[in-house]
Amino acid sequence: MEQLSWIRPTACANANNCPEVAITADTVYLRSSLQPDAIAQLTRDEWRSLLSGVRNSEFDV
């Protein structure tokens, strides 16, 4: 895997339990700062769908 540049939300800048994202030309990688070796891989379309679902409260319980 290529060297990835991980970013996290500014609200999590100094926290230990945060989502982290690395974006390349074709792929969006997601991981938790608690388990940095467990990486999910999404296409850009899947990433857009995930963000849309979060914004539209589709995952609220």
N, C-alpha and C positions, 0 to 999 in steps of 0.2 A: 504494500500500500504506500502511496506517495506520502510525503510529509504534509500533515494537515495543520492548519492554523485554527485552533479552537477558540470560540468566543462564547460568552455567557451573558445573560441579561445584566444590565447595570445594577438592578436591584439585588443581584447575587454576588456582586464583585468580591466581597470578603467572606462569603458563606461557604460552607463545606458540602452542602446538599443542593446542587444546582444542575439544571440542564445545560449542556454545552452543544454547540453546533459548529460544524465545519462545512463550508460550501465550496465545491469545485465546479468546473464547467458543466459536468453532467450529473453530479451526485450531491446529495445533502446527507451528511453523517450526523447522527445524534448519539449522545451518551450522557450518563449521569456522572457528576464529579465523584460520586461515591463508588462507582464501578467503571472506571475509565477504559477497561479492556472490553466491556460489553458494548459494542457499537452497532447501532441500527443504520441501515443504508436505505435511502429513499431516492426515487427519481425526483426531478424538480416538480413534475405534475403531482406526485404523491405528497410532496412537501406543501404545495399550494393547497391541496385538498385538506391536509391535516390542519394547517393554519386557519382555513376557512371554517372547518368544523369547530375548532376551539373558539374562534371569534363569534360563532353563531350558537354557542353553548350546547352543541350536540353531544358533548361528553359529560355534561353535568348530571349528577346522580340525584 
